[in-house]
Amino acid sequence: FAYRAALASEVRGREVFFRTDVAIAVTYKGQSIPTAAVLDMVVEDRFVVLVHALPGGFEPVHKERLTSYLRQSGYSSGFLINFDVIDLREGVKRIVLMPSTS
């Protein structure tokens, strides 16, 4: 929670609109579960941010979780941020959903 609070403080200081702990509904077997997932942050109602402190770095499950959250929430892009790195630039991964062609 400390890293999310620190990130929120930085974003707030730049006068950027954001929301934290945004609940999203997930559909399971045709049923909507209203608060099945919580997004750490949604910035400018444009993209999702998930915050972590992972000593070993991101695993494929982290990318898959964000991808799933993007699909369920209707957002097309998001960022995974890992604060357990020496250089924060190395701890940021962007995910963009490609438009469906069906």
C-alpha positions as CSV (number, residue, x, y, z in Angstrom):
1,F,0.0,0.0,0.0
2,A,2.9,2.4,0.6
3,Y,4.0,2.3,-3.0
4,R,0.4,3.0,-4.2
5,A,0.1,5.9,-1.8
6,A,3.4,7.3,-3.0
7,L,2.4,7.0,-6.6
8,A,-0.9,8.7,-5.9
9,S,0.9,11.5,-4.1
10,E,3.1,12.0,-7.2
11,V,0.2,12.0,-9.6
12,R,-1.9,14.3,-7.4
13,G,1.0,16.7,-7.3
14,R,0.9,17.0,-11.1
15,E,-2.8,17.8,-10.9
16,V,-3.8,14.8,-13.0
17,F,-7.2,13.2,-12.4
18,F,-7.1,9.7,-11.1
19,R,-9.1,7.2,-9.0
20,T,-7.7,4.5,-6.8
21,D,-9.1,1.1,-5.8
22,V,-11.6,1.0,-8.7
23,A,-13.8,-2.1,-8.4
24,I,-14.7,-3.7,-11.7
25,A,-17.2,-6.4,-12.5
26,V,-16.0,-9.7,-13.9
27,T,-18.2,-12.1,-15.8
28,Y,-18.0,-15.8,-14.8
29,K,-20.1,-18.4,-16.5
30,G,-22.5,-15.7,-17.7
31,Q,-22.9,-14.1,-14.3
32,S,-21.6,-10.7,-13.4
33,I,-19.6,-10.5,-10.1
34,P,-19.7,-6.7,-9.3
35,T,-16.5,-6.3,-7.3
36,A,-14.5,-9.3,-8.4
37,A,-11.4,-7.3,-9.1
38,V,-10.0,-4.0,-8.0
39,L,-7.7,-1.8,-10.1
40,D,-5.0,0.0,-8.1
41,M,-5.4,3.2,-10.2
42,V,-7.2,4.5,-13.2
43,V,-5.6,7.7,-14.6
44,E,-7.5,10.3,-16.5
45,D,-10.1,7.6,-17.3
46,R,-7.7,6.5,-20.0
47,F,-5.5,3.8,-18.6
48,V,-5.1,1.3,-15.7
49,V,-2.1,1.1,-13.3
50,L,-1.3,-2.0,-11.2
51,V,1.4,-1.5,-8.6
52,H,3.7,-4.2,-7.3
53,A,6.8,-4.8,-5.3
54,L,8.2,-8.0,-6.8
55,P,11.8,-8.9,-6.0
56,G,12.0,-11.3,-8.9
57,G,10.3,-9.0,-11.4
58,F,7.1,-9.7,-13.3
59,E,5.9,-13.2,-14.1
60,P,3.6,-14.0,-17.0
61,V,0.7,-14.2,-14.6
62,H,1.0,-10.4,-13.9
63,K,0.7,-9.5,-17.6
64,E,-2.2,-12.0,-17.9
65,R,-4.0,-10.4,-14.9
66,L,-3.7,-6.9,-16.3
67,T,-4.8,-8.1,-19.7
68,S,-7.9,-9.7,-18.2
69,Y,-8.7,-6.6,-16.1
70,L,-8.4,-4.5,-19.3
71,R,-10.8,-6.7,-21.1
72,Q,-13.3,-6.7,-18.2
73,S,-13.1,-3.0,-17.5
74,G,-13.2,-1.7,-21.1
75,Y,-9.9,0.1,-21.0
76,S,-7.4,-0.6,-23.8
77,S,-4.1,0.1,-22.1
78,G,-2.4,-0.2,-18.7
79,F,0.8,-0.2,-16.9
80,L,2.4,-2.7,-14.5
81,I,4.8,-0.9,-12.1
82,N,7.2,-2.8,-10.0
83,F,8.8,-0.7,-7.3
84,D,11.3,-3.4,-6.2
85,V,14.0,-2.3,-8.7
86,I,17.0,0.0,-8.6
87,D,15.9,2.0,-11.6
88,L,12.2,2.5,-11.8
89,R,12.3,2.7,-15.6
90,E,13.2,-1.0,-15.5
91,G,10.1,-1.8,-13.5
92,V,7.4,-0.4,-15.8
93,K,5.7,-2.5,-18.4
94,R,3.0,-1.2,-20.7
95,I,0.2,-3.5,-22.0
96,V,-2.0,-2.4,-24.9
97,L,-5.0,-4.5,-26.1
98,M,-5.3,-4.7,-29.8
99,P,-8.8,-4.1,-31.2
100,S,-10.8,-7.2,-31.9
101,T,-11.1,-8.1,-35.6
102,S,-14.2,-10.3,-35.1
